[in-house]
Amino acid sequence: MTKLFAALAATALTALPMAAAAQSGDAAAGEKAFRGCQACHVVENAAGDVLAGRNAKTGPNLYQVAGRPAGSIDGFRYSDSMAAAGEAGLVWDEESFVAYVQDPTGFLREYLDDSGARGAMSYKVRKEEDAVDLYAYLSSLE
């Protein structure tokens, strides 16, 4: 019985990264939506290859954002509210990403239950469909 439990636990743990990147949008449409993000964000892998964007550094690198804890890129200066959200357990899944990019400050205020919380990102993705597609595109670059 213990071996069975250990095997099931190991299987569940290996499935977590795939579940974190699960998405429902259209990656091709998300690539077009990313044009509005590339002035501030880049998608650069560990080898230093720029996969998307123009090497902008105003916002954090979005490489492997799907399933990543919020505010977790070493060396990037996040707003106090984003750092607090990460410390409180915020992880970027499709639902949280889509809500955040549509209203960064509103999302952080609700997530932290703090009316004084503020997001540093001023850009807002207007359409939910674009936000979902954007998450799909970023997930496809991993």
PyMOL commands that set and color helices and strands:
alter all, ss='L'
color gray80, all
select helices_A, chain A and resi 2-20+27-36+80-87+94-102+104-112+128-140
alter helices_A, ss='H'
color red, helices_A
select strands_A, chain A and resi 42-44+50-53
alter strands_A, ss='S'
color yellow, strands_A
deselect
rebuild
show_as cartoon
